[in-house]
Amino acid sequence: MKVFKRNGSVEDFDPDKIARVVTAAGLKPQDGFSLALEVQKWVNSTNKDKISTLEIRGKVIAMLKKVDPNVANFFIWYEKGKDKIFTS
């Protein structure tokens, strides 16, 4: 699966990146790994050749809200900060 990033670059889907960022946002490492695997299952179920980082982000946020709303809020705050830097 190819991931299209906001800056126009393309890279392979890597669930480890999801596990790292949600763990950095406060999720326990085991929970972060489990969430990343669930996102990977979802990505694979889309039957698409490519997916955007925004689609993946939306799914991660939805899943985080179910697992730990506080971590979800921190993740959203962090991503908004990245958006401001990217659009500056």
C-alpha positions, 0 to 999 in steps of 0.5 A: 500500500502506498501512502500519499503525504501532504507534501506530495511524497509517496511512501510505503504504509508502515504500521510502526510509524502509527505505533510510535506516534500514538505511544508518543501521544501517551498510549501504552506501547502494547496498546499502540502496537494493537491500534497500529495493527487494527489500522493496518487491517483497515487499510488493507480492507479498503482494497485501494492501491494508495491512501492519503495520510489524512485518511489514515489520520482520521481512522487513527483518531476515531480508534484513539477516541474509543481506546483513550479519549485523552490520548486522542485529544493530545494526538489531535492537538499535535497533528494541528500543530504539524498542520500549522507548520506545514502550511506556514 
